[in-house]
Amino acid sequence: MSKLDIPHKPPVYLRLMGGLGNQLFQYAAGRSLADKLGVELVLDDRYLVRKSNHTGFALDVFNIRARLMNTAERQLFSEGKIRLARWCKKIVRPWGEVFWETQFNFDPALNTLQAGHLLIGFWQTEDYIHNKHQVRLDLKLKAPLGSPAEKMCTVINTVESVALHVRRGDYLNDKKTIKRYGICNQSYYQSAIGLILERKPMAQFFVFSDDPDWVKAHLRLPPQCTFVSAPHITAEEDLVLMSQCKHQIIANSTFSWWAGWLNSNCDKIVTCPTPWFDDTIMAAQDLLPDSWHQIPKD
């Protein structure tokens, strides 16, 4: 068979939605399926372009193996077709080669798909990630860290570092978000700090937060504490710095979930809040790895 006779394999298509943490989950699930099928991954960023309250396409700073949809592919998966597939998703899956997520926990049906489908969902569990080592390589930054982040990384790598992530701003400012997620309160963080110090008495804490004043006013922090997040350190650099810490205290945030997951320390301690969602409809038993320490967030 000549090269021209080899049938072309259609890609796996993937719609991106939400901020950086959500896009990382979506990429990991789509890339894993594409690798399993031996095809390319094509990203649909139209939702991000429409939603001005989101961060936009956030994956281009990483070594991802994917490209954006071309004009013909956008026409193949028109917005009308996508909306109709959403209405039909609990009756016919996939509909018109569009595969909508219908449950928050792991859906084994995703692994039965063939190439040529458009995946739409959040896919928030590591159970979709079959090629974990390769995904970790994909999620390394293309460019080196800037000077401020590089200096901080040097310090983080020389001590028993713990990333402490406190996310408040956007959760508190949006009624739908706070109703769905709730927020980690003082007792969660104090319990997590205590657990870490009991096991790692030489731990030094690095605080990543959009509300450092609340942290300083409400948390009893050890003397060995550094506040990291600043305007001259980008969001992706924050993520890298958090993941470089030897241990993590995460918020109920996909952003800090990825910091814990990308941490390659075999002796790591990751604490996470439970329940992840205040909304009881949103089950999260597949979201949190078994090795992580779950602590009540209220």
Legacy VTK file of the C-alpha trace (Angstrom):
# vtk DataFile Version 3.0
C-alpha trace
ASCII
DATASET POLYDATA
POINTS 298 float
0.000 0.000 0.000
1.409 3.378 -0.960
1.455 6.328 1.411
-1.407 7.910 -0.529
-3.533 4.790 -0.002
-3.273 4.897 3.802
-6.685 5.963 5.153
-6.671 9.219 7.106
-7.615 8.814 10.755
-9.922 11.525 12.046
-8.796 13.344 15.197
-10.321 13.432 18.648
-11.954 16.844 19.059
-12.221 18.537 22.443
-14.132 21.633 23.581
-12.307 23.825 26.124
-14.285 25.513 28.896
-13.452 27.334 32.113
-10.156 28.486 33.548
-6.719 26.909 33.572
-7.531 24.083 36.002
-10.607 23.025 34.009
-8.732 23.197 30.719
-5.995 20.956 32.135
-8.559 18.289 33.035
-10.112 18.531 29.584
-6.751 18.321 27.830
-5.636 15.333 29.911
-8.796 13.338 29.117
-8.769 14.253 25.413
-5.057 13.635 24.996
-5.307 10.260 26.731
-8.113 9.132 24.419
-6.283 10.440 21.344
-3.088 8.620 22.364
-5.040 5.422 22.918
-6.498 5.692 19.397
-3.241 6.877 17.826
-4.707 10.125 16.439
-4.158 13.854 16.851
-6.063 16.024 19.308
-7.876 19.111 18.025
-9.081 21.813 20.418
-12.263 23.859 20.074
-11.805 27.247 21.784
-15.049 28.879 20.638
-16.663 28.721 24.088
-13.644 30.481 25.620
-13.819 33.215 23.003
-17.505 33.843 23.776
-17.134 33.896 27.566
-15.296 37.070 28.491
-15.351 36.156 32.215
-12.991 33.239 31.567
-9.231 33.355 31.178
-9.267 32.455 27.473
-7.110 29.761 25.924
-4.651 28.985 28.727
-2.840 25.900 27.439
-0.559 27.437 24.832
2.161 28.093 27.437
2.583 24.330 27.903
4.137 21.690 25.631
0.741 20.343 24.641
0.356 18.054 21.642
-2.721 19.543 20.010
-3.858 22.165 17.537
-6.877 24.442 17.284
-9.841 23.675 15.027
-9.701 24.979 11.475
-12.626 26.595 9.668
-13.886 23.368 8.088
-13.874 21.588 11.458
-15.804 24.441 13.065
-18.428 24.053 10.355
-18.514 20.278 10.899
-19.383 20.855 14.557
-21.716 23.821 14.294
-23.063 25.447 17.445
-26.553 24.331 16.409
-25.446 20.708 16.258
-23.756 21.043 19.654
-26.880 22.517 21.277
-29.084 19.786 19.815
-26.658 17.126 21.051
-26.861 18.637 24.521
-30.639 18.297 24.519
-30.357 14.679 23.380
-27.351 13.658 25.488
-29.273 11.549 28.003
-31.137 9.704 25.273
-28.603 9.209 22.473
-24.839 9.203 23.114
-23.028 10.270 21.104
-25.389 12.384 19.013
-24.067 13.539 15.645
-20.514 12.690 16.739
-20.853 15.028 19.744
-20.227 13.322 23.099
-21.489 15.330 26.065
-20.525 14.501 29.639
-23.633 13.366 31.557
-22.184 12.637 35.007
-19.508 14.197 37.150
-17.861 10.945 38.206
-15.900 8.651 35.905
-17.829 7.626 32.802
-16.423 4.430 31.239
-18.297 5.197 28.008
-15.602 7.736 27.142
-13.085 4.920 26.726
-15.286 3.202 24.143
-15.360 6.160 21.748
-13.723 6.064 18.357
-11.930 8.988 16.737
-13.931 11.737 15.073
-16.015 12.718 18.097
-16.153 16.075 19.855
-15.864 15.721 23.646
-17.726 18.301 25.741
-17.449 18.178 29.520
-15.076 18.716 32.419
-13.762 15.141 32.911
-12.523 15.824 36.441
-10.901 12.595 37.544
-7.480 11.088 36.984
-9.265 7.865 35.948
-9.428 9.308 32.421
-5.646 9.789 32.321
-4.113 6.551 31.050
-0.767 8.036 30.015
0.111 9.887 33.218
3.846 10.174 32.542
3.285 11.655 29.079
0.639 14.098 30.309
3.070 15.348 32.946
5.617 15.969 30.175
2.988 17.784 28.115
2.243 20.094 31.027
5.756 21.461 31.369
6.114 25.110 30.414
7.546 25.962 27.000
9.498 28.934 28.330
11.733 29.072 31.406
10.387 30.667 34.571
10.794 34.410 34.850
13.427 35.698 37.249
11.113 36.244 40.290
9.548 32.794 39.914
12.926 31.143 39.317
14.329 32.650 42.524
11.301 31.434 44.461
11.615 27.969 42.901
15.220 27.739 44.115
14.096 28.422 47.690
11.175 25.981 47.418
13.474 23.200 46.234
15.927 23.591 49.124
13.496 23.246 52.064
10.649 20.999 53.264
8.234 23.171 51.307
4.435 23.149 51.592
2.172 24.990 49.146
-0.838 26.481 50.948
-3.540 27.551 48.476
-6.335 29.833 49.699
-8.864 30.763 47.022
-11.587 33.215 47.966
-12.123 36.151 45.571
-14.021 34.686 42.616
-15.771 32.115 44.825
-17.179 34.808 47.123
-18.098 37.246 44.350
-20.294 34.902 42.316
-23.528 33.615 43.894
-23.738 30.538 41.672
-20.123 29.604 42.368
-20.358 29.952 46.156
-23.622 27.946 46.179
-22.023 25.128 44.194
-18.569 25.007 45.772
-18.776 26.601 49.174
-15.469 27.777 50.562
-12.730 26.298 52.758
-12.875 27.942 56.174
-10.314 28.559 58.893
-10.728 25.163 60.570
-9.852 23.276 57.373
-6.606 25.151 56.929
-5.612 24.926 60.591
-6.267 21.169 60.616
-4.249 20.736 57.432
-1.361 22.823 58.778
-1.400 20.758 61.970
-1.339 17.477 60.061
1.641 18.590 57.984
3.612 19.881 60.980
2.960 16.691 62.933
4.567 14.658 60.155
7.019 17.229 58.825
8.078 19.457 61.770
10.655 21.273 59.620
8.038 22.264 57.048
8.137 25.752 55.562
4.914 27.128 54.139
4.501 29.045 50.869
1.139 30.800 50.611
-0.588 31.198 47.250
-3.771 33.253 47.579
-5.972 35.851 45.925
-6.767 37.186 49.436
-3.518 37.341 51.433
-5.031 39.816 53.919
-7.633 37.214 54.950
-4.885 34.628 55.362
-2.839 36.917 57.600
-5.877 37.873 59.675
-7.449 34.436 60.147
-4.784 31.728 59.978
-2.183 30.916 62.602
0.831 30.398 60.383
4.223 29.087 61.445
7.110 31.573 61.437
8.588 29.830 58.378
6.040 31.265 55.947
6.401 33.066 52.604
3.637 34.757 50.588
4.269 33.986 46.923
1.490 35.144 44.606
2.270 38.543 43.119
1.580 40.452 39.858
5.055 39.678 38.492
4.435 35.910 38.749
2.006 34.530 36.142
-0.797 32.061 36.851
1.038 29.216 35.133
4.184 30.040 37.113
2.112 29.952 40.306
0.960 26.472 39.305
4.520 25.313 38.654
5.760 26.746 41.963
2.924 25.089 43.862
3.674 21.749 42.211
7.383 22.094 42.984
6.623 22.221 46.706
7.130 18.868 48.416
3.619 18.931 49.888
0.319 20.725 49.210
-2.654 22.027 51.177
-5.172 22.603 48.409
-8.460 24.462 48.176
-11.559 23.028 46.474
-10.102 24.369 43.245
-9.055 22.530 40.103
-6.056 24.854 39.939
-4.555 23.582 43.179
-5.746 20.017 42.434
-3.312 20.067 39.526
-0.519 21.351 41.745
-0.983 18.316 43.980
-1.253 15.908 41.064
1.805 17.267 39.248
3.921 17.038 42.403
6.397 14.228 41.672
7.614 13.827 45.277
7.080 10.158 46.182
6.760 11.140 49.865
4.261 13.939 49.282
1.414 14.834 51.604
-1.585 16.401 49.897
-4.534 17.562 51.979
-7.839 18.315 50.279
-11.213 19.604 51.508
-14.323 17.467 51.758
-16.993 17.766 50.587
-15.481 19.286 47.466
-18.877 20.722 46.491
-21.600 22.171 48.699
-24.066 21.179 45.992
-24.950 17.584 46.934
-25.889 16.758 43.334
-22.205 17.111 42.395
-20.687 13.854 43.632
-16.893 13.982 43.779
-15.758 10.532 44.901
-13.709 10.013 41.716
-12.093 13.448 41.851
-9.819 12.962 44.851
-6.967 10.423 44.649
-7.021 7.788 47.397
-3.606 8.810 48.734
-4.719 12.364 49.508
-5.829 13.301 53.037
-9.434 14.498 53.117
-10.284 17.065 55.796
-13.732 18.646 56.358
-13.787 22.090 54.783
-16.366 23.520 57.244
LINES 1 299
298 0 1 2 3 4 5 6 7 8 9 10 11 12 13 14 15 16 17 18 19 20 21 22 23 24 25 26 27 28 29 30 31 32 33 34 35 36 37 38 39 40 41 42 43 44 45 46 47 48 49 50 51 52 53 54 55 56 57 58 59 60 61 62 63 64 65 66 67 68 69 70 71 72 73 74 75 76 77 78 79 80 81 82 83 84 85 86 87 88 89 90 91 92 93 94 95 96 97 98 99 100 101 102 103 104 105 106 107 108 109 110 111 112 113 114 115 116 117 118 119 120 121 122 123 124 125 126 127 128 129 130 131 132 133 134 135 136 137 138 139 140 141 142 143 144 145 146 147 148 149 150 151 152 153 154 155 156 157 158 159 160 161 162 163 164 165 166 167 168 169 170 171 172 173 174 175 176 177 178 179 180 181 182 183 184 185 186 187 188 189 190 191 192 193 194 195 196 197 198 199 200 201 202 203 204 205 206 207 208 209 210 211 212 213 214 215 216 217 218 219 220 221 222 223 224 225 226 227 228 229 230 231 232 233 234 235 236 237 238 239 240 241 242 243 244 245 246 247 248 249 250 251 252 253 254 255 256 257 258 259 260 261 262 263 264 265 266 267 268 269 270 271 272 273 274 275 276 277 278 279 280 281 282 283 284 285 286 287 288 289 290 291 292 293 294 295 296 297
